[in-house]
């Protein structure tokens, strides 16, 4: 173990040298520049007006958007700022992954093609008992951050054990994260009792509560793993600490039937009675919601994290997204964990969400492209209470931005960039990802992925080490 740690330390030092060399060659020009101008073909503000600004520039000053002006009208005070030219790109807000278990990237493809209940009970939970540790979480989260950054995700809403390890990965890669402080009733490698989970979670929150890149929610795992007493305690603590609540809800019919058998009511009614549901609540999945439940959620102001690809893969069902939007519910998009998806790819989620809603609602006009893009950007920001900071391109907001190249052969002709972003583009067309004005990821002209604070070869090595370790235990 000591030798492996020394080797990893040597490898990491070598990667730092390599990144410096890349910078000198100009591969990551502009990374860390405090003032600069981005000149895309289109700016997609996502500010609620459905505008497409063609031939505009975005001026970034010390991590925030200073101005949005026509390219021909750059102010004199910014005339000497360096320029990132994106001549055939759409510039849009960074995507927000509203529900993910980031470190489960290390279990990607581990137990495919099972329904949720046997998948958890017979495969995932036993694997977690064997492998989950702060090192597992740190390494898995690093891989997830790299995958998300390269796909244009700048913020994610996480839910997993050992939150400090996830934060360590987030701080290294430079992303923005909303950390779910997991609570369950049964013991894991992380905690023994519900009170232990709460104590450890609040300690993590206290340690990082002043960090601008990190925000928190309590994350009681699900109605079937958390007691009434614990839910009530968390509702009280969340109000006292001004934290949200992030939980799974109505993901499967089995979950609902178990709740009826045990509590005599559906999970949403139970959580409402316990004081859990409100404007700072994010409910993951929400697949099986009836009309009166949609109306209740809209009245209470709760948010839903829609995870269409994971729902399909686990055969959980098709969520009533169009009806939820008509009811006035704010819906964002999540990938769920890579163990049940198997991609942290919000482009795939956008497209799938739009197409599924049309079929489920029997209306081709349900969830048009702009609405799907809202779900991946500003809606996610609203759900996390960050809409004044991120989620749209507006003066004064944080410069969490991505550039997407739309002149590749598979993207031409392009009559409507918003339509193309949802129905045509893929994450491989993201060329730049800025977080708080820092260029955290860039895809070069030759297709090379360059991260500001990570090295792709190092990440591959980490992934392969865990693959060999996990495989050897089952051989």
Secondary structure, 3 states (H helix, E strand, C coil): CHHHHHHHHHHHHHHHHHHHHHHHHCCCCCCCCCEEEEEEEEEECCCCCCCCEECEEEEEECCEEEEEEEHHHCCHHHCCCEEEEEEEEEEEECEEEEEECHHHHHHCCCCCCCCHHHHHHHHHHHHHHHHCCHHHHHHHHHHHHHHHHHCCEEEEEEEECCHHHHHHHHHHHCCEEEEEEEECCCCCCCCCCHHHHHHHHHHHHHHHCCCCCEEEEEEECECCCCCHHHHHHHHHHHHHHCCEEEEEECCCHHHHHHHHHHHCCCHHHHHHHCCCCCCCEEEEECCCCCHHHHHHHHHHCCEEEECHHHHHHCCCCCCCHHHHHHHCCEEEECCCCCCCCCCCCHHHHHHHHHHHHHHHHCCCCCCCHHHHHHHHCHHHHHHCCCCCCCCCCCCCCECCEEEEECCCHHHCCCCCHHHHHHHCCCHHHEEEEEECCEEEEEECCCCCEEECCCCHHHHHHHHHHHHHHHHHCCC
